[in-house]
Amino acid sequence: MLNYSTLTSTTERKLRECADQASTMVEEVEFRQRLDMGHGIWQLWLELAGQVDKAAARRDVDRLYALIEPESISGLRAISAGKK
């Protein structure tokens, strides 16, 4: 059986890895690919976490999503600034 804590900590680590990779991308397409990967991980976590512990998943959903929001990743600002 899945353990919510382990599932969430592993997901958080993977989301941070995606965000870190995205922040180092020079090309916007590469940046978006990393974000898409992060969103896929987040969606899988959301499905599994909701089955394991709905109340805890509701509590953590926004926190985890914030890790892969474009505004929270410094690479987006650098890419946008370079296009002007």
VOVEX-56634 format. One line per field, with one value per residue (C-alpha): residue number from 1; x, z, y. Coordinates in steps of 0.2 Angstrom, whole numbers, plus 2048, in hexadecimal, padded with zeros to 3 digits. Layout:
BEGIN
nr	[NUM/...]
px	[X/...]
pz	[Z/...]
py	[Y/...]
// end
This chain:
BEGIN
nr	[1/2/3/4/5/6/7/8/9/10/11/12/13/14/15/16/17/18/19/20/21/22/23/24/25/26/27/28/29/30/31/32/33/34/35/36/37/38/39/40/41/42/43/44/45/46/47/48/49/50/51/52/53/54/55/56/57/58/59/60/61/62/63/64/65/66/67/68/69/70/71/72/73/74/75/76/77/78/79/80/81/82/83/84]
px	[800/806/80C/806/816/822/817/817/829/82F/823/82A/83C/837/82E/83D/848/83D/83D/850/852/846/84F/85F/857/85B/84E/83C/837/843/83C/82A/82F/836/826/81B/825/822/80F/80E/816/80B/7FB/801/804/7F3/7EA/7F3/7F4/7E1/7DE/7EA/7E5/7D9/7DA/7ED/7ED/7E2/7ED/7FD/7F6/7FA/80B/811/80A/813/823/820/817/821/821/82A/838/845/849/838/83D/84E/846/839/846/850/842/83F]
pz	[800/7FC/80A/808/810/805/7F6/7F9/7FE/7EE/7E4/7EC/7E8/7D6/7D4/7DA/7CE/7C0/7C6/7C8/7B6/7AF/7B7/7AD/79C/790/782/787/77F/78B/79A/795/793/7A5/7AB/7A2/7AA/7BB/7B8/7B3/7C3/7CD/7C4/7C8/7DA/7DB/7D5/7E1/7F0/7EE/7F0/7FF/809/802/810/810/7FD/7FE/80A/800/7EE/7EC/7F5/7E9/7DA/7DE/7DC/7C9/7C6/7B8/7C3/7D1/7C5/7C2/7B0/7A9/7AE/7A5/795/795/797/789/77C/77E]
py	[800/812/81C/82F/836/82C/830/842/844/83B/846/856/850/84C/85D/866/85D/862/874/874/86D/87A/888/883/882/88F/88B/88E/87D/874/87E/879/867/867/86F/863/855/85D/85F/84D/848/853/84C/83A/83F/848/838/82C/838/83A/827/826/835/841/84E/84E/850/85F/867/864/866/879/878/86A/873/883/87A/879/889/893/8A2/899/893/8A0/89A/8A1/8B2/8B0/8A9/8B6/8C4/8BD/8BE/8D1]
// end
